[in-house]
Amino acid sequence: MKSRLIKRRHFLGLTLGLGLSSFSSRLKGNSSTKVPSVLILGAGLSGLYSALLLERAGFLVTILEGRDRIGGRIHTLKDLPGSPEAGAQGLSNLYSRLLSLGSRYGIQFQRRQRSARAKILFYIDGKVVSPAQWASSDVNQLSQAEKHILPPRLMTHYLRPNNPLQNREDWISSQYWQLDISLADYLKSQGASDEALRLMNVYPFSMNQIDSASALWGLRNDLLSQNPTSKPMRIIGGNSLLPETLAANLSSSIYLRKIIEEIRSSSEQVTVYCSDGSSYSADYALCTLPFSILRQIKIDPPIKGKQKEAVNNLPYTRVTQVYLSFKSPLKTRENIPLRLWSDSILEQIFPVKDEQGKVKGLTIWANGDNADRLDCLSTRQISQVVKSQLAKINPDLTNMVDIKRVTTWGSDPFSLGAYSHFAPGQISQFSNIMARPWQRIYFAGEHTGIIAPGMEKALESAERAIQELLAIVR
Ligand SMILES: Cc1cc2nc3c(=O)[nH]c(=O)nc-3n(C[C@H](O)[C@H](O)[C@H](O)COP(=O)(O)OP(=O)(O)OC[C@H]3O[C@@H](n4cnc5c(N)ncnc54)[C@H](O)[C@@H]3O)c2cc1C
């Protein structure tokens, strides 16, 4: 089995203002100083970026990854038409770390055109309704005051006007912790009707259900989505190009198929034990594994108190996607609902476009309970459910598509969820302690980021963890 992926390549070097070069020069200039070694657990974006930063600072780095590929929750399905993204979908011009990191390594970015809102259709209560028909449709059971609001806009309608958060880090400040309550309760207090609450449970962004997520988390997400200067971007060649490029520019060894089962931290070193019987030791470990995974791994000595509760209980959003390809190139697009928002098990449909903007397929996206319902079915049963739903939405569409693949993040053994969020009461308890170093173990990964969204959060978390490590070894 060839598990060593990359060995000794020239490192291009970064200058990220983290004081890495000065630390590295000091290490080199002092022959009596032992070069510190670090095991990085996980070769997702945060692990690979951490490795780059640590190499730059002069550390000896080894990366252990459980899958047979790098990239973790960044995964471009290059073998499917239009190369849909299974993991991270997109970025924006506000992802400053990601854009500058990618540009340094020659990655090219492209502005993504927003799809016109008019093209979306709603499939609610078994009936297809256009945005223009929505306010007067008989399936619109919203209160009189809400009838004009399109279903995907309901959450913003209730969160934005009274959102007290001003800055992106406000949500972890105790000043706002009275809002660390159920999002459903908060929305009710803002006047949302029962039907509005039901519709807001269809794809509530970055959570499973509105009653099992913190209102403060919802307000934080609303604040992040408010920036009027935000422009959607894409990586030319697909998002997987980013981790692949970072890995190709590392000198460190990356070992694949190393499923970590135990992490032991002594006064001298950290030793990590893998399912194949191998073990690795270093001065420190930097753990980027999602908490959904870490809670299954033995840590010795065990993490304690609220941090342990955070590891054990931080919720992850379950997402299941079904990718469809067109049997023949699309000609008459106008009758085909390429974007659909629905209260059925299919929840959302959106087009997969290639870099020229041509529609190559469709992605069906189910969240939370609907993802669970799909995950209980075999691929054949999923295919039957999808086809029968599509037949009700548009009979032509059923005959035009083939089901190519199903991705379930909720049951992926290396992530057990798509992204972390906070349940009511958890922000006040966990947000300030969950990423604290434990013994010789440091923590990074999107779940430990504060300010940025998605991939940028994974990068932000790596920078914070590296600063913590540098402060110890300096
Ligand atoms: C469906 C979906 C949609 C998304 N959409 C967006 C988006 O539009 N924009 C955006 O910015 N972000 C998005 N994200 C989030 C983004 O992908 C993540 O924030 C980011 O990739 C997380 O990187 P990470 O390094 O923190 O975690 P990961 O990528 O999960 O890295 C952790 C690594 O640890 C490995 N690992 C796990 N268990 C073990 C084990 N036992 N032993 C060894 N290795 C192990 C994993 O295989 C993985 O490689 C999305 C994610 C998903 C799933």
The ligand as an ORCA input file, in Angstrom:
! r2SCAN-3c Opt
* xyz 0 1
  C     -21.730     20.007      1.591
  C     -20.786     21.103      2.027
  C     -20.937     22.383      1.510
  C     -20.054     23.389      1.887
  N     -20.173     24.613      1.306
  C     -19.233     25.546      1.558
  C     -19.206     26.747      0.800
  O     -20.018     26.961     -0.101
  N     -18.237     27.657      1.085
  C     -17.293     27.430      2.040
  O     -16.428     28.280      2.242
  N     -17.272     26.288      2.752
  C     -18.212     25.346      2.534
  N     -18.184     24.166      3.210
  C     -17.288     24.041      4.379
  C     -15.837     23.732      4.016
  O     -15.786     22.650      3.137
  C     -15.113     23.403      5.309
  O     -15.233     24.496      6.206
  C     -13.631     23.114      5.172
  O     -13.343     22.356      4.034
  C     -13.215     22.386      6.438
  O     -11.838     22.132      6.423
  P     -11.185     21.464      7.707
  O      -9.777     21.267      7.419
  O     -11.571     22.224      8.915
  O     -11.959     20.059      7.872
  P     -11.885     18.768      6.935
  O     -11.827     19.149      5.518
  O     -12.999     17.887      7.358
  O     -10.490     18.107      7.340
  C     -10.367     17.153      8.371
  C      -9.596     15.965      7.811
  O      -9.493     14.964      8.830
  C      -9.640     13.703      8.221
  N     -10.049     12.716      9.221
  C     -11.270     12.578      9.790
  N     -11.265     11.566     10.662
  C     -10.023     11.059     10.664
  C      -9.383     10.010     11.381
  N     -10.024      9.258     12.291
  N      -8.081      9.769     11.130
  C      -7.387     10.506     10.233
  N      -7.933     11.516      9.524
  C      -9.238     11.788      9.738
  C     -10.704     13.942      7.176
  O     -10.701     12.930      6.197
  C     -10.318     15.307      6.642
  O      -9.454     15.210      5.527
  C     -19.028     23.129      2.844
  C     -18.883     21.832      3.345
  C     -19.736     20.837      2.938
  C     -19.545     19.441      3.467
*
